[in-house]
Amino acid sequence: MDRLIPALIALGVGAVLAVVLLVPFVAVSYRRRGGLTAGRSLAWLAVLVWILGVQAYTLLPIPQGDYRCVGAVWNPLQAIADVTDPVNMANGILRNPAVQQLALNVLLFAPWGVLVRLLWNRGFIVATATGFGISVLVELTQVTGVWGAFPCAYRLFDTSDLLTNTAGALLGSLLALPFARRRASAPLDPSRMTLGRRLIGMLCDVLVVLGITVAVGITTNVVQLYLFGVDRTQLDASVADAAGAITAILLTGGYVLATGSTIGERAVRLRGVDGQRPVVAWRLVRFITGIGGYQLLLLLDQQTGVLVFTIVTVILAWRSEQHRGLAHLASGMRLETT
């Protein structure tokens, strides 16, 4: 179970970071490739989780209080000798801790070889070289006590790990060979107005609102604690919630009034086009019947209203011409690609 804990931590932290990074990821993908594909999105998610997983296995468990400093293993073939050690072989090959450690080191870097080939279309030489480089960085992090953060190394520097990690990257690259694309895929058409594109933009708007709300809420609590000296037990959560929600409304509303588009729409390279005058008044209607209405219902704690509002918005975006949706239909605005 101890071997699984770092992996579970990496998955949990990866899920949170994936949500935080989704909006910039969408924006970059639409500008560089013209859109999103499920395969590349999952591959980049795998890169994120893999990086976190390597960090978790490198650093965890963090020592508490006094701990024994460890040295280094300079014999790169020591792992093989440990496998054949009679003590380790006593319970059979599958329960041999040296075999388990060797297999873990290989499996930990196999995903890197797969990702190098499938995501960047590079072969086994690049996968092996970069896998070796990352493994060296990992071992140096361990032998230096996380680059001086600890008095001495609490994880063993093992040259055998350099070999097994590198072998894992090579193995992953070879295993991915049958699935690799023989030629680069054509860029997606950035001029297409699809329902998926509209829904991704709406999701980005919701995540922006959530991000602003949480960030401002945390900042409000920090101000209460350290600037005004409020005791932790006396913190008023409603103050932080209200500050976050109101700030999100002001910022997202200001963006719509200034540009005619939402942040999520701009992320997927869409632009609102004014249809009626006065422009500011109709942009306000567009905001209130769009992401602004969603935020107001949340602020008023109208959960049923939020659900109904979301369903109506999605249905209208699905059925309306060019997937304009409720906000654009109500304001007389239309969307165009950029």
C-alpha positions as CSV (number, residue, x, y, z in Angstrom):
1,M,0.0,0.0,0.0
2,D,2.9,2.3,0.7
3,R,4.0,2.1,-2.9
4,L,0.5,3.2,-4.0
5,I,0.3,6.3,-1.9
6,P,2.5,8.5,-4.1
7,A,0.5,7.4,-7.1
8,L,-2.8,8.3,-5.4
9,I,-1.4,11.7,-4.3
10,A,-0.3,12.4,-7.9
11,L,-3.7,11.5,-9.3
12,G,-5.5,13.7,-6.7
13,V,-3.2,16.7,-7.2
14,G,-3.3,16.1,-11.0
15,A,-7.0,16.3,-11.0
16,V,-7.0,19.7,-9.2
17,L,-4.2,21.1,-11.5
18,A,-6.0,19.9,-14.6
19,V,-9.0,22.0,-13.6
20,V,-6.9,25.0,-12.8
21,L,-4.9,24.7,-16.1
22,L,-7.8,23.9,-18.4
23,V,-8.6,27.4,-19.5
24,P,-5.0,28.3,-20.5
25,F,-4.7,24.8,-22.1
26,V,-7.8,25.4,-24.2
27,A,-6.6,28.9,-25.2
28,V,-3.2,27.6,-26.3
29,S,-4.7,24.6,-28.2
30,Y,-7.1,26.7,-30.2
31,R,-4.4,29.1,-31.1
32,R,-1.7,26.6,-32.0
33,R,-3.8,23.7,-33.5
34,G,-7.2,25.2,-34.2
35,G,-9.1,23.2,-31.5
36,L,-9.0,20.3,-29.1
37,T,-8.8,16.5,-29.7
38,A,-9.6,14.0,-27.1
39,G,-6.4,12.1,-27.7
40,R,-4.1,15.0,-27.3
41,S,-6.0,16.3,-24.3
42,L,-5.7,13.0,-22.5
43,A,-2.0,12.8,-23.4
44,W,-1.3,16.1,-21.9
45,L,-3.3,15.1,-18.8
46,A,-1.1,12.0,-18.7
47,V,2.0,14.2,-18.9
48,L,0.8,16.2,-15.9
49,V,0.0,13.2,-13.8
50,W,3.3,11.5,-14.7
51,I,5.3,14.5,-13.7
52,L,3.5,14.7,-10.4
53,G,4.0,11.0,-10.0
54,V,7.7,11.1,-10.5
55,Q,7.9,14.0,-8.0
56,A,5.9,12.1,-5.5
57,Y,8.0,9.0,-5.7
58,T,11.2,11.2,-5.6
59,L,10.2,13.2,-2.5
60,L,7.8,11.1,-0.4
61,P,7.7,10.2,2.4
62,I,9.1,13.5,3.7
63,P,11.1,12.8,6.9
64,Q,9.8,14.2,10.2
65,G,12.2,15.3,12.9
66,D,15.5,13.5,13.1
67,Y,16.3,10.9,10.4
68,R,19.2,8.8,9.3
69,C,21.2,10.1,6.4
70,V,21.6,7.6,3.6
71,G,24.5,7.1,1.2
72,A,24.8,6.1,-2.4
73,V,25.0,2.9,-4.5
74,W,27.6,3.4,-7.2
75,N,27.4,-0.1,-8.6
76,P,24.9,0.1,-11.5
77,L,24.4,-3.7,-11.4
78,Q,23.6,-3.8,-7.7
79,A,19.9,-4.2,-8.5
80,I,20.6,-7.5,-10.2
81,A,22.7,-8.7,-7.3
82,D,19.8,-7.7,-4.9
83,V,17.3,-9.7,-7.0
84,T,19.4,-12.9,-6.6
85,D,20.1,-12.4,-2.9
86,P,19.0,-15.5,-1.0
87,V,17.2,-13.4,1.6
88,N,15.1,-11.6,-1.0
89,M,14.5,-14.8,-2.9
90,A,13.1,-16.6,0.2
91,N,9.5,-15.7,-0.6
92,G,9.6,-16.3,-4.3
93,I,10.2,-14.1,-7.3
94,L,6.9,-12.1,-7.1
95,R,7.4,-11.2,-3.5
96,N,11.0,-10.4,-3.9
97,P,11.3,-6.7,-2.8
98,A,14.3,-6.2,-5.2
99,V,12.2,-7.4,-8.1
100,Q,9.3,-5.2,-7.1
101,Q,11.6,-2.2,-6.9
102,L,13.2,-2.9,-10.2
103,A,9.9,-3.4,-11.9
104,L,8.6,-0.2,-10.4
105,N,11.5,1.8,-11.7
106,V,11.0,0.5,-15.2
107,L,7.2,1.0,-15.1
108,L,7.5,4.5,-13.7
109,F,9.3,5.7,-16.8
110,A,7.6,3.6,-19.4
111,P,4.8,6.2,-19.8
112,W,7.4,8.8,-20.6
113,G,8.5,6.8,-23.6
114,V,4.9,6.3,-24.8
115,L,4.2,10.1,-24.5
116,V,7.4,11.2,-26.3
117,R,6.4,9.1,-29.3
118,L,2.6,9.7,-29.3
119,L,2.5,13.4,-28.3
120,W,5.7,14.8,-29.8
121,N,6.3,12.1,-32.5
122,R,9.8,11.4,-31.4
123,G,11.5,8.1,-31.5
124,F,13.3,5.8,-29.0
125,I,16.6,7.8,-29.1
126,V,14.9,11.0,-27.8
127,A,12.8,9.0,-25.4
128,T,15.8,7.2,-24.0
129,A,18.0,10.3,-23.8
130,T,15.3,12.4,-22.1
131,G,14.4,9.5,-19.8
132,F,18.0,9.3,-18.7
133,G,18.2,13.1,-18.2
134,I,15.0,13.1,-16.0
135,S,16.3,10.1,-14.1
136,V,19.6,12.0,-13.4
137,L,17.7,15.0,-12.2
138,V,15.7,12.7,-9.9
139,E,18.8,11.1,-8.4
140,L,20.5,14.4,-7.9
141,T,17.4,15.8,-6.2
142,Q,17.7,12.8,-3.8
143,V,21.4,12.9,-3.1
144,T,21.4,16.6,-2.4
145,G,18.6,16.4,0.1
146,V,16.2,18.1,-2.3
147,W,18.9,20.6,-3.3
148,G,19.8,21.6,0.2
149,A,16.3,21.8,1.7
150,F,17.3,19.0,4.1
151,P,20.6,18.6,6.0
152,C,21.5,15.4,4.1
153,A,20.0,12.9,1.7
154,Y,17.0,10.9,3.1
155,R,16.5,9.0,-0.2
156,L,19.1,6.7,-1.6
157,F,21.1,7.8,-4.7
158,D,21.2,4.6,-6.8
159,T,23.0,4.3,-10.1
160,S,20.9,1.2,-10.8
161,D,17.8,3.4,-10.9
162,L,19.5,5.3,-13.8
163,L,19.6,2.1,-15.8
164,T,16.1,0.9,-15.0
165,N,14.5,4.3,-15.5
166,T,16.2,4.7,-18.8
167,A,15.2,1.2,-19.8
168,G,11.6,2.0,-18.9
169,A,11.6,5.0,-21.2
170,L,13.1,2.9,-24.0
171,L,10.5,0.2,-23.4
172,G,7.6,2.6,-23.5
173,S,8.8,4.1,-26.8
174,L,9.0,0.7,-28.4
175,L,5.6,-0.4,-27.1
176,A,4.0,2.7,-28.5
177,L,5.5,2.2,-31.9
178,P,2.5,0.3,-33.4
179,F,0.2,3.1,-32.3
180,A,2.3,6.0,-33.5
181,R,0.9,8.1,-36.3
182,R,2.9,7.7,-39.5
183,R,2.4,11.3,-40.4
184,A,1.4,14.5,-38.6
185,S,-2.3,15.1,-38.4
186,A,-3.7,18.1,-40.2
187,P,-4.6,21.1,-38.2
188,L,-8.2,21.4,-37.1
189,D,-10.4,23.9,-38.9
190,P,-10.6,27.0,-36.6
191,S,-13.5,28.4,-38.7
192,R,-16.0,25.7,-37.7
193,M,-18.7,26.8,-35.2
194,T,-19.5,23.5,-33.4
195,L,-21.6,22.7,-30.4
196,G,-18.5,21.2,-28.7
197,R,-16.6,24.4,-29.2
198,R,-19.5,26.4,-27.6
199,L,-19.7,24.0,-24.7
200,I,-16.0,24.1,-24.1
201,G,-16.2,27.9,-24.0
202,M,-19.0,27.8,-21.5
203,L,-17.1,25.4,-19.3
204,C,-14.1,27.8,-19.4
205,D,-16.4,30.6,-18.3
206,V,-17.6,28.6,-15.3
207,L,-14.0,27.7,-14.4
208,V,-12.9,31.3,-14.6
209,V,-15.7,32.3,-12.3
210,L,-14.8,29.5,-9.9
211,G,-11.1,30.4,-10.0
212,I,-11.8,34.1,-9.3
213,T,-14.2,33.3,-6.5
214,V,-11.9,30.8,-4.8
215,A,-8.8,33.1,-5.2
216,V,-10.6,36.2,-3.8
217,G,-12.2,34.1,-1.0
218,I,-8.8,32.8,0.1
219,T,-7.3,36.3,-0.1
220,T,-10.1,37.7,2.0
221,N,-9.5,35.1,4.7
222,V,-5.8,35.8,4.7
223,V,-6.5,39.5,5.1
224,Q,-8.9,38.8,8.0
225,L,-6.3,36.6,9.7
226,Y,-3.1,38.5,9.2
227,L,-4.1,42.1,8.6
228,F,-7.0,42.5,10.9
229,G,-5.9,39.8,13.4
230,V,-9.2,37.9,13.4
231,D,-9.0,34.6,15.3
232,R,-9.4,31.5,13.1
233,T,-12.4,30.4,15.0
234,Q,-14.1,33.8,14.3
235,L,-13.6,33.8,10.6
236,D,-16.8,34.6,8.7
237,A,-17.0,32.3,5.7
238,S,-19.9,34.3,4.2
239,V,-17.7,37.4,3.9
240,A,-15.1,35.5,1.8
241,D,-17.8,33.8,-0.3
242,A,-19.5,37.1,-1.0
243,A,-16.3,38.9,-1.8
244,G,-15.3,36.2,-4.2
245,A,-18.7,36.0,-5.9
246,I,-19.1,39.8,-6.3
247,T,-15.5,40.2,-7.6
248,A,-16.1,37.5,-10.2
249,I,-19.3,39.2,-11.3
250,L,-17.6,42.6,-11.6
251,L,-14.6,41.2,-13.5
252,T,-16.4,38.9,-15.9
253,G,-19.2,41.5,-16.4
254,G,-16.6,44.2,-17.1
255,Y,-15.0,42.0,-19.7
256,V,-18.2,41.4,-21.5
257,L,-19.2,45.1,-21.5
258,A,-15.7,46.0,-22.8
259,T,-15.4,43.4,-25.5
260,G,-18.8,41.9,-26.2
261,S,-17.4,38.4,-25.5
262,T,-16.8,36.3,-22.5
263,I,-13.3,35.0,-21.4
264,G,-14.4,31.5,-22.3
265,E,-15.4,32.5,-25.8
266,R,-12.1,34.2,-26.4
267,A,-10.3,31.1,-25.1
268,V,-11.9,29.1,-28.0
269,R,-11.3,31.9,-30.4
270,L,-14.9,33.2,-30.7
271,R,-15.9,36.8,-30.7
272,G,-19.3,38.4,-29.9
273,V,-20.6,40.8,-32.6
274,D,-23.0,43.5,-31.6
275,G,-26.4,43.5,-33.3
276,Q,-28.3,46.4,-31.7
277,R,-27.7,49.8,-30.2
278,P,-27.0,51.1,-27.6
279,V,-24.1,48.6,-27.5
280,V,-23.4,48.7,-23.8
281,A,-27.1,48.1,-22.9
282,W,-27.3,45.0,-25.1
283,R,-24.0,43.7,-23.9
284,L,-25.4,44.0,-20.4
285,V,-28.4,41.9,-21.5
286,R,-26.0,39.5,-23.0
287,F,-24.1,39.2,-19.7
288,I,-27.2,38.9,-17.5
289,T,-28.7,36.2,-19.7
290,G,-25.4,34.4,-19.9
291,I,-22.6,33.8,-17.4
292,G,-23.8,36.8,-15.3
293,G,-27.2,35.2,-14.7
294,Y,-25.5,32.0,-13.7
295,Q,-23.4,33.9,-11.2
296,L,-26.3,35.8,-9.8
297,L,-28.3,32.6,-9.2
298,L,-25.3,31.2,-7.4
299,L,-25.0,34.3,-5.3
300,L,-28.7,34.1,-4.3
301,D,-28.2,30.3,-3.6
302,Q,-30.9,29.3,-6.1
303,Q,-29.7,25.8,-6.9
304,T,-32.8,24.8,-8.8
305,G,-32.5,28.0,-10.8
306,V,-28.9,27.3,-11.6
307,L,-29.9,23.8,-12.9
308,V,-32.8,25.1,-15.0
309,F,-30.7,28.0,-16.4
310,T,-27.9,25.6,-17.3
311,I,-30.2,23.1,-19.1
312,V,-32.0,25.9,-21.0
313,T,-28.6,27.4,-22.1
314,V,-27.2,24.1,-23.3
315,I,-30.4,23.2,-25.2
316,L,-30.6,26.6,-26.9
317,A,-26.9,26.4,-27.8
318,W,-27.6,23.0,-29.3
319,R,-30.7,23.9,-31.3
320,S,-30.1,27.5,-32.3
321,E,-28.5,28.7,-35.5
322,Q,-24.7,28.7,-35.2
323,H,-25.2,27.5,-31.6
324,R,-25.7,31.1,-30.4
325,G,-27.4,30.2,-27.2
326,L,-29.7,32.1,-24.8
327,A,-27.4,35.1,-24.2
328,H,-26.9,35.9,-27.9
329,L,-30.5,35.2,-28.8
330,A,-31.7,37.6,-26.0
331,S,-29.3,40.4,-26.9
332,G,-29.5,40.1,-30.6
333,M,-25.8,39.4,-30.8
334,R,-24.1,36.8,-32.9
335,L,-20.8,34.9,-32.7
336,E,-18.0,34.6,-35.2
337,T,-14.7,32.7,-35.2
338,T,-11.4,34.5,-35.1
